[in-house]
Amino acid sequence: DRVPISTKAVVSTQSTGNSGIVTLCIETDEVFPELNNFIEQSASLYRLNLVRKVGKIKDALFELKEAMPHISAVLMGTRSTDPYSAALRTFTPCDSGWPELMRVSPILTWSYAEVWRFIQELNVPYCSLYDVGYTSLGNVNNTRPNPALLAEDGISYKPAHFLTDSTLERAGRR
């Protein structure tokens, strides 16, 4: 089966029973509607147990751990090129002051191009914003289409997988 690749702070771990994989989604008022649609579609497609929390990731993880103490690890979509992630390892315990969880980052060493090759070769669904020039998603107030993908017409944008300089992945973020 395919693995959903989300563009939001999504953390998942195996749950007990038949409720599916617990998937934590951190809510904001400034989320792209397209991203919310993608999250809902992924939850349905992969039969995820979607848990939505408002606030900061740290607080949400504490709440999740308290509600589901059997959880010992979280699966992350973090890559080493993400902010504050260069020193991470594939298996990294959460920092002091965070819930006692093991962060598992299976794509930590993947390049931008490798992520897109995986998505395309395995036909993995992804958020539609990537088709209109977005290469990294924050929220509607701090994210724009990547200027490096501006099409020749000067109006539209090429899809994210056309980005060839991975150092520009976050060029659409403020």
TIDRENZA-75194 format. One record per residue: residue number from 1; residue in one letter; x, y, z of N, C-alpha, C, O in turn. Coordinates in Angstrom, 3 decimals. Layout:
BEGIN
   kolnu   selo        n_x        n_y        n_z       ca_x       ca_y       ca_z        c_x        c_y        c_z        o_x        o_y        o_z
     NUM      A          X          Y          Z          X          Y          Z          X          Y          Z          X          Y          Z
...
//
This chain:
BEGIN
   kolnu   selo        n_x        n_y        n_z       ca_x       ca_y       ca_z        c_x        c_y        c_z        o_x        o_y        o_z
       1      D      0.831     -1.189      0.000      0.000      0.000      0.000      0.872      1.248      0.000      2.048      1.209      0.362
       2      R      0.268      2.353     -0.414      1.004      3.603     -0.500      0.979      4.346      0.828      0.078      4.168      1.647
       3      V      1.987      5.178      1.015      2.109      5.979      2.226      1.744      7.405      1.890      2.309      7.965      0.951
       4      P      0.801      8.035      2.631      0.468      9.425      2.325      1.616     10.344      2.705      2.239     10.182      3.754
       5      I      1.881     11.293      1.855      2.887     12.297      2.160      2.129     13.587      2.347      1.528     14.103      1.405
       6      S      2.150     14.104      3.537      1.414     15.319      3.841      2.353     16.501      3.917      3.562     16.360      4.096
       7      T      1.766     17.649      3.778      2.549     18.861      3.812      2.325     19.633      5.097      2.852     20.732      5.269
       8      K      1.571     19.080      5.969      1.306     19.721      7.243      2.013     18.928      8.325      2.518     17.834      8.074
       9      A      2.047     19.479      9.520      2.650     18.748     10.623      1.773     17.557     10.965      0.835     17.667     11.755
      10      V      2.079     16.451     10.380      1.300     15.246     10.616      2.222     14.215     11.227      3.306     13.946     10.709
      11      V      1.787     13.646     12.322      2.552     12.641     13.024      1.664     11.421     13.157      0.491     11.547     13.510
      12      S      2.190     10.261     12.886      1.347      9.084     13.026      2.099      7.952     13.692      3.328      7.890     13.664
      13      T      1.327      7.055     14.294      1.875      5.866     14.914      0.788      4.800     14.935     -0.397      5.129     14.872
      14      Q      1.163      3.543     15.021      0.176      2.476     15.017     -0.697      2.551     16.258     -0.193      2.729     17.366
      15      S     -1.968      2.421     16.080     -2.897      2.428     17.210     -3.322      1.008     17.526     -2.969      0.064     16.820
      16      T     -4.082      0.873     18.592     -4.627     -0.439     18.922     -6.024     -0.554     18.338     -6.648      0.456     18.014
      17      G     -6.513     -1.765     18.203     -7.865     -1.979     17.698     -7.956     -1.749     16.210     -6.955     -1.781     15.494
      18      N     -9.172     -1.516     15.758     -9.425     -1.349     14.338     -9.593      0.099     13.928    -10.162      0.378     12.873
      19      S     -9.111      1.022     14.736     -9.334      2.439     14.455     -8.356      3.011     13.433     -8.454      4.194     13.108
      20      G     -7.446      2.245     12.931     -6.503      2.733     11.940     -5.301      3.393     12.574     -5.154      3.413     13.796
      21      I     -4.462      3.922     11.746     -3.260      4.598     12.223     -3.656      5.960     12.776     -4.333      6.738     12.105
      22      V     -3.233      6.240     13.994     -3.511      7.534     14.603     -2.671      8.585     13.883     -1.451      8.457     13.784
      23      T     -3.331      9.619     13.387     -2.667     10.665     12.627     -3.001     12.011     13.248     -4.162     12.420     13.276
      24      L     -1.990     12.689     13.740     -2.185     13.957     14.427     -2.059     15.106     13.440     -1.068     15.223     12.719
      25      C     -3.081     15.950     13.421     -3.104     17.111     12.540     -3.208     18.359     13.406     -4.162     18.506     14.170
      26      I     -2.244     19.249     13.294     -2.247     20.490     14.060     -3.023     21.535     13.267     -2.629     21.916     12.164
      27      E     -4.125     21.988     13.842     -5.031     22.929     13.185     -4.594     24.379     13.353     -4.057     24.764     14.392
      28      T     -4.831     25.168     12.321     -4.684     26.620     12.418     -5.848     27.242     11.652     -6.504     26.581     10.847
      29      D     -6.088     28.513     11.915     -7.132     29.228     11.174     -6.653     29.597      9.774     -7.452     29.992      8.925
      30      E     -5.376     29.471      9.540     -4.778     29.970      8.309     -4.387     28.853      7.346     -3.537     29.052      6.478
      31      V     -4.996     27.687      7.492     -4.645     26.549      6.644     -5.260     26.725      5.254     -6.353     27.274      5.109
      32      F     -4.553     26.261      4.256     -5.069     26.260      2.898     -6.252     25.295      2.817     -6.152     24.173      3.314
      33      P     -7.371     25.699      2.204     -8.494     24.763      2.035     -8.075     23.513      1.255     -8.550     22.414      1.540
      34      E     -7.193     23.679      0.280     -6.715     22.537     -0.514     -5.985     21.527      0.368     -6.081     20.318      0.156
      35      L     -5.254     22.036      1.360     -4.534     21.144      2.264     -5.509     20.390      3.166     -5.354     19.189      3.388
      36      N     -6.501     21.090      3.678     -7.525     20.415      4.480     -8.227     19.333      3.663     -8.483     18.242      4.172
      37      N     -8.540     19.626      2.405     -9.162     18.622      1.526     -8.262     17.410      1.362     -8.725     16.272      1.426
      38      F     -6.967     17.658      1.150     -6.012     16.564      0.985     -5.942     15.705      2.251     -5.913     14.477      2.173
      39      I     -5.915     16.345      3.392     -5.844     15.614      4.662     -7.088     14.743      4.828     -6.981     13.574      5.199
      40      E     -8.257     15.303      4.557     -9.503     14.537      4.665     -9.525     13.364      3.683     -9.928     12.258      4.042
      41      Q     -9.092     13.608      2.448     -9.060     12.538      1.448     -8.087     11.433      1.863     -8.385     10.249      1.708
      42      S     -6.921     11.826      2.393     -5.933     10.839      2.839     -6.476     10.025      4.005     -6.300      8.808      4.057
      43      A     -7.143     10.708      4.944     -7.714     10.002      6.095     -8.718      8.951      5.627     -8.758      7.843      6.161
      44      S     -9.514      9.297      4.642    -10.505      8.359      4.114     -9.832      7.236      3.321    -10.123      6.060      3.537
      45      L     -8.947      7.597      2.416     -8.278      6.619      1.554     -7.500      5.574      2.348     -7.561      4.381      2.049
      46      Y     -6.765      6.037      3.367     -5.904      5.137      4.134     -6.540      4.687      5.452     -5.892      4.025      6.263
      47      R     -7.809      5.049      5.661     -8.546      4.678      6.871     -7.777      5.087      8.130     -7.574      4.288      9.043
      48      L     -7.357      6.352      8.150     -6.597      6.881      9.277     -7.530      7.314     10.393     -8.666      7.719     10.148
      49      N     -7.044      7.225     11.610     -7.747      7.760     12.772     -7.217      9.184     12.951     -6.219      9.401     13.638
      50      L     -7.889     10.141     12.333     -7.423     11.529     12.309     -7.791     12.227     13.615     -8.962     12.335     13.979
      51      V     -6.757     12.696     14.306     -6.926     13.439     15.553     -6.498     14.873     15.283     -5.337     15.131     14.967
      52      R     -7.440     15.806     15.408     -7.143     17.212     15.146     -6.973     17.945     16.470     -7.794     17.812     17.378
      53      K     -5.899     18.717     16.567     -5.623     19.521     17.759     -5.309     20.942     17.321     -4.703     21.160     16.272
      54      V     -5.725     21.903     18.132     -5.414     23.309     17.890     -4.286     23.691     18.828     -4.296     23.313     20.000
      55      G     -3.323     24.427     18.330     -2.224     24.883     19.184     -0.873     24.471     18.651     -0.673     24.334     17.444
      56      K      0.042     24.278     19.564      1.428     23.948     19.216      1.634     22.435     19.209      0.961     21.693     19.924
      57      I      2.575     22.003     18.388      2.863     20.569     18.258      3.212     19.955     19.609      2.715     18.880     19.946
      58      K      4.051     20.617     20.375      4.487     20.082     21.663      3.283     19.783     22.564      3.178     18.693     23.125
      59      D      2.381     20.753     22.695      1.187     20.560     23.528      0.308     19.431     22.994     -0.214     18.621     23.759
      60      A      0.155     19.392     21.682     -0.671     18.355     21.062     -0.086     16.966     21.300     -0.829     16.013     21.533
      61      L      1.228     16.846     21.243      1.865     15.553     21.495      1.693     15.128     22.949      1.466     13.951     23.232
      62      F      1.802     16.087     23.871      1.549     15.752     25.278      0.120     15.249     25.457     -0.103     14.254     26.145
      63      E     -0.852     15.930     24.842     -2.252     15.513     24.939     -2.452     14.130     24.328     -3.164     13.294     24.885
      64      L     -1.819     13.895     23.175     -1.938     12.601     22.510     -1.347     11.495     23.372     -1.947     10.431     23.520
      65      K     -0.183     11.744     23.933      0.492     10.744     24.771     -0.326     10.449     26.027     -0.389      9.306     26.477
      66      E     -0.954     11.488     26.592     -1.785     11.286     27.781     -3.028     10.465     27.441     -3.422      9.580     28.201
      67      A     -3.641     10.763     26.297     -4.848     10.045     25.886     -4.543      8.639     25.391     -5.377      7.742     25.511
      68      M     -3.354      8.443     24.835     -2.969      7.142     24.266     -1.569      6.786     24.757     -0.605      6.868     23.996
      69      P     -1.453      6.392     26.025     -0.120      6.149     26.607      0.653      5.004     25.955      1.866      4.898     26.140
      70      H     -0.028      4.151     25.197      0.649      3.042     24.520      1.533      3.525     23.367      2.390      2.778     22.893
      71      I      1.335      4.760     22.915      2.135      5.275     21.803      3.561      5.538     22.280      3.776      6.237     23.270
      72      S      4.518      4.975     21.574      5.918      5.153     21.961      6.757      5.784     20.856      7.903      6.170     21.087
      73      A      6.192      5.890     19.661      6.947      6.453     18.541      6.005      7.227     17.633      4.806      6.955     17.570
      74      V      6.569      8.181     16.944      5.812      8.964     15.967      6.560      8.940     14.639      7.783      9.079     14.594
      75      L      5.816      8.762     13.576      6.373      8.721     12.234      6.315     10.127     11.655      5.246     10.735     11.601
      76      M      7.451     10.641     11.226      7.563     12.018     10.761      7.927     12.050      9.271      8.563     11.131      8.755
      77      G      7.519     13.108      8.606      7.895     13.334      7.212      9.076     14.288      7.096      9.301     14.871      6.036
      78      T      9.818     14.448      8.160     10.939     15.387      8.221     12.095     14.927      7.335     12.407     13.740      7.244
      79      R     12.716     15.914      6.686     13.957     15.668      5.942     15.058     16.528      6.537     14.777     17.563      7.140
      80      S     16.292     16.118      6.376     17.418     16.821      7.000     17.568     18.254      6.499     18.216     19.070      7.154
      81      T     16.981     18.570      5.352     17.051     19.938      4.824     15.966     20.840      5.412     15.966     22.044      5.153
      82      D     15.044     20.284      6.195     14.021     21.085      6.860     14.664     21.886      7.984     15.688     21.475      8.528
      83      P     14.073     23.030      8.338     14.646     23.836      9.423     14.806     23.026     10.716     13.918     22.265     11.100
      84      Y     15.938     23.204     11.367     16.272     22.568     12.654     16.356     21.047     12.568     16.200     20.373     13.586
      85      S     16.594     20.501     11.407     16.570     19.046     11.253     17.899     18.438     10.829     17.996     17.219     10.694
      86      A     18.917     19.251     10.618     20.198     18.750     10.105     20.858     17.735     11.039     21.541     16.826     10.569
      87      A     20.667     17.872     12.343     21.320     16.972     13.300     20.500     15.735     13.634     20.967     14.876     14.382
      88      L     19.295     15.624     13.100     18.451     14.474     13.411     19.004     13.190     12.804     19.765     13.219     11.837
      89      R     18.614     12.088     13.378     18.902     10.755     12.861     17.552     10.109     12.523     16.501     10.621     12.908
      90      T     17.588      8.998     11.814     16.347      8.322     11.446     15.515      7.999     12.683     14.290      8.115     12.656
      91      F     16.172      7.596     13.758     15.523      7.354     15.045     16.104      8.337     16.048     17.265      8.216     16.440
      92      T     15.303      9.306     16.462     15.761     10.347     17.384     14.721     10.541     18.480     13.565     10.850     18.189
      93      P     15.122     10.361     19.747     14.159     10.639     20.819     13.781     12.123     20.807     14.583     12.977     20.429
      94      C     12.549     12.413     21.227     12.147     13.815     21.350     13.074     14.520     22.337     13.640     13.889     23.230
      95      D     13.219     15.803     22.170     14.082     16.607     23.026     13.561     16.638     24.459     12.397     16.337     24.722
      96      S     14.444     17.007     25.373     14.070     17.185     26.771     12.932     18.200     26.862     12.942     19.218     26.169
      97      G     11.960     17.917     27.714     10.821     18.811     27.863      9.667     18.481     26.927      8.612     19.112     26.990
      98      W      9.863     17.506     26.069      8.821     17.032     25.155      8.337     15.674     25.655      8.975     15.084     26.527
      99      P      7.234     15.167     25.128      6.790     13.827     25.536      7.858     12.781     25.208      8.631     12.936     24.262
     100      E      7.882     11.721     26.004      8.835     10.640     25.753      8.359      9.820     24.571      7.584      8.875     24.720
     101      L      8.833     10.194     23.403      8.486      9.521     22.160      9.725      9.393     21.294     10.626     10.229     21.358
     102      M      9.767      8.360     20.496     10.828      8.202     19.514     10.323      8.785     18.202      9.270      8.386     17.706
     103      R     11.073      9.732     17.636     10.731     10.274     16.320     11.359      9.361     15.274     12.568      9.129     15.296
     104      V     10.563      8.855     14.382     11.030      7.982     13.303     10.862      8.754     12.003      9.753      9.133     11.628
     105      S     11.969      8.978     11.329     11.972      9.813     10.113     12.518      9.015      8.936     13.700      9.129      8.612
     106      P     11.678      8.210      8.294     12.163      7.317      7.236     12.670      8.026      5.981     13.459      7.450      5.232
     107      I     12.236      9.258      5.737     12.702      9.952      4.525     13.693     11.070      4.868     13.903     11.986      4.073
     108      L     14.291     10.989      6.040     15.193     12.033      6.525     16.303     12.363      5.529     16.642     13.533      5.354
     109      T     16.861     11.372      4.889     17.997     11.604      3.993     17.598     11.746      2.526     18.461     11.857      1.656
     110      W     16.304     11.743      2.252     15.859     11.881      0.868     16.025     13.310      0.393     15.824     14.259      1.151
     111      S     16.388     13.451     -0.853     16.459     14.768     -1.480     15.061     15.179     -1.955     14.136     14.367     -1.986
     112      Y     14.935     16.429     -2.313     13.683     16.936     -2.876     13.303     16.122     -4.114     12.149     15.724     -4.275
     113      A     14.275     15.880     -4.979     14.028     15.118     -6.209     13.615     13.673     -5.902     12.762     13.115     -6.592
     114      E     14.211     13.071     -4.880     13.855     11.695     -4.518     12.416     11.606     -4.001     11.714     10.635     -4.282
     115      V     11.984     12.609     -3.254     10.598     12.626     -2.777      9.652     12.647     -3.972      8.693     11.877     -4.026
     116      W      9.926     13.531     -4.931      9.054     13.632     -6.099      9.133     12.399     -6.985      8.127     12.012     -7.579
     117      R     10.287     11.777     -7.090     10.401     10.544     -7.867      9.543      9.447     -7.225      8.846      8.713     -7.925
     118      F      9.595      9.337     -5.906      8.783      8.364     -5.178      7.291      8.615     -5.421      6.547      7.690     -5.746
     119      I      6.867      9.854     -5.265      5.459     10.220     -5.456      4.999      9.865     -6.871      3.934      9.277     -7.059
     120      Q      5.806     10.226     -7.849      5.409     10.004     -9.245      5.460      8.531     -9.636      4.535      8.033    -10.278
     121      E      6.521      7.831     -9.261      6.645      6.434     -9.667      5.599      5.537     -9.013      5.150      4.560     -9.613
     122      L      5.212      5.868     -7.784      4.222      5.047     -7.083      2.820      5.652     -7.123      1.888      5.136     -6.506
     123      N      2.688      6.758     -7.863      1.397      7.416     -8.023      0.739      7.730     -6.675     -0.445      7.465     -6.469
     124      V      1.529      8.295     -5.772      1.057      8.649     -4.434      0.291      9.970     -4.518      0.799     10.939     -5.082
     125      P     -0.906     10.022     -3.972     -1.650     11.293     -3.964     -0.898     12.368     -3.172     -0.182     12.063     -2.219
     126      Y     -1.070     13.614     -3.578     -0.442     14.735     -2.886     -1.360     15.941     -2.989     -2.300     15.949     -3.784
     127      C     -1.088     16.950     -2.191     -1.910     18.156     -2.167     -1.845     18.872     -3.514     -0.771     19.013     -4.099
     128      S     -2.996     19.321     -3.999     -3.089     19.967     -5.320     -2.292     21.270     -5.421     -1.999     21.716     -6.530
     129      L     -1.941     21.878     -4.316     -1.149     23.116     -4.367      0.215     22.893     -5.024      0.795     23.820     -5.591
     130      Y      0.718     21.672     -4.946      2.002     21.363     -5.586      1.916     21.415     -7.111      2.941     21.510     -7.786
     131      D      0.722     21.355     -7.647      0.551     21.441     -9.101      0.541     22.884     -9.601      0.626     23.125    -10.806
     132      V      0.440     23.837     -8.687      0.363     25.251     -9.090      1.503     26.075     -8.492      1.325     27.246     -8.156
     133      G      2.682     25.445     -8.363      3.888     26.180     -8.016      4.320     26.199     -6.573      5.382     26.737     -6.259
     134      Y      3.532     25.629     -5.684      3.961     25.587     -4.283      4.946     24.440     -4.102      4.733     23.346     -4.624
     135      T      6.024     24.688     -3.362      7.027     23.655     -3.129      7.218     23.363     -1.646      7.861     22.376     -1.289
     136      S      6.675     24.199     -0.790      6.733     24.035      0.653      5.513     24.759      1.208      5.252     25.906      0.845
     137      L      4.764     24.095      2.085      3.525     24.698      2.574      3.618     25.080      4.037      3.948     24.264      4.897
     138      G      3.322     26.331      4.294      3.146     26.816      5.652      1.670     27.089      5.806      0.867     26.163      5.917
     139      N      1.303     28.385      5.813     -0.106     28.735      5.867     -0.401     29.795      4.806      0.500     30.238      4.093
     140      V     -1.665     30.196      4.708     -2.060     31.127      3.645     -1.402     32.492      3.788     -1.332     33.243      2.816
     141      N     -0.917     32.827      4.979     -0.293     34.133      5.187      1.211     34.147      4.964      1.789     35.216      4.770
     142      N      1.858     32.987      4.986      3.322     32.989      4.848      3.837     32.150      3.683      5.038     31.898      3.585
     143      T      2.943     31.718      2.801      3.364     30.841      1.714      2.770     31.298      0.392      1.577     31.587      0.300
     144      R      3.598     31.358     -0.608      3.197     31.719     -1.968      3.782     30.686     -2.934      4.650     29.901     -2.550
     145      P      3.313     30.682     -4.182      3.977     29.818     -5.174      5.454     30.194     -5.258      5.832     31.351     -5.069
     146      N      6.256     29.216     -5.538      7.706     29.414     -5.601      8.067     30.250     -6.826      7.763     29.852     -7.951
     147      P      8.715     31.412     -6.628      9.080     32.259     -7.770      9.988     31.559     -8.782     10.013     31.933     -9.954
     148      A     10.729     30.552     -8.338     11.606     29.808     -9.255     10.800     28.987    -10.259     11.353     28.508    -11.249
     149      L      9.503     28.821    -10.016      8.655     28.032    -10.914      7.719     28.886    -11.758      6.811     28.362    -12.404
     150      L      7.933     30.186    -11.756      7.112     31.065    -12.579      7.255     30.661    -14.046      8.368     30.552    -14.561
     151      A      6.132     30.441    -14.707      6.142     29.992    -16.103      6.518     31.135    -17.038      6.571     32.298    -16.637
     152      E      6.774     30.782    -18.276      7.196     31.754    -19.286      6.159     32.847    -19.512      6.507     33.956    -19.918
     153      D      4.871     32.542    -19.249      3.827     33.549    -19.460      3.841     34.634    -18.377      3.142     35.640    -18.494
     154      G      4.651     34.423    -17.307      4.770     35.401    -16.241      3.570     35.461    -15.314      3.497     36.330    -14.445
     155      I      2.619     34.534    -15.495      1.391     34.542    -14.693      1.230     33.226    -13.919      0.996     33.229    -12.711
     156      S      1.356     32.127    -14.622      1.140     30.817    -14.005      2.465     30.242    -13.483      3.546     30.779    -13.722
     157      Y      2.327     29.134    -12.767      3.497     28.476    -12.180      3.545     27.015    -12.599      2.513     26.367    -12.772
     158      K      4.762     26.510    -12.757      4.961     25.099    -13.072      4.742     24.265    -11.801      4.866     24.782    -10.691
     159      P      4.419     22.992    -11.963      4.269     22.113    -10.797      5.579     21.969    -10.011      6.671     22.145    -10.553
     160      A      5.441     21.650     -8.739      6.580     21.567     -7.821      7.677     20.614     -8.289      8.858     20.872     -8.053
     161      H      7.308     19.528     -8.943      8.332     18.554     -9.333      9.284     19.099    -10.407     10.289     18.459    -10.717
     162      F      8.977     20.275    -10.978      9.872     20.883    -11.950     11.014     21.660    -11.300     11.932     22.091    -11.998
     163      L     10.980     21.848     -9.993     12.052     22.580     -9.318     13.339     21.766     -9.403     13.386     20.621     -8.955
     164      T     14.376     22.358     -9.977     15.643     21.638    -10.137     16.685     22.032     -9.090     17.603     21.258     -8.817
     165      D     16.561     23.203     -8.511     17.497     23.649     -7.479     16.834     23.466     -6.120     16.024     24.292     -5.701
     166      S     17.181     22.382     -5.437     16.518     22.053     -4.169     16.776     23.092     -3.075     16.041     23.140     -2.088
     167      T     17.800     23.916     -3.235     18.044     24.961     -2.234     16.958     26.034     -2.276     16.866     26.866     -1.373
     168      L     16.139     26.012     -3.324     15.054     26.982     -3.464     13.698     26.412     -3.035     12.663     27.038     -3.264
     169      E     13.702     25.244     -2.424     12.453     24.586     -2.043     11.553     25.486     -1.201     10.334     25.464     -1.371
     170      R     12.125     26.270     -0.305     11.334     27.125      0.581     11.297     28.580      0.121     10.990     29.475      0.909
     171      A     11.608     28.815     -1.141     11.649     30.198     -1.657     10.267     30.878     -1.670     10.194     32.105     -1.747
     172      G      9.212     30.132     -1.597      7.884     30.706     -1.549      7.396     30.990     -0.137      6.266     31.438      0.054
     173      R      8.242     30.732      0.851      7.873     30.951      2.266      8.419     32.268      2.756      9.499     32.694      2.346
     174      R      7.673     32.918      3.636      8.151     34.168      4.261      8.499     33.910      5.694      8.921     34.825      6.401
//
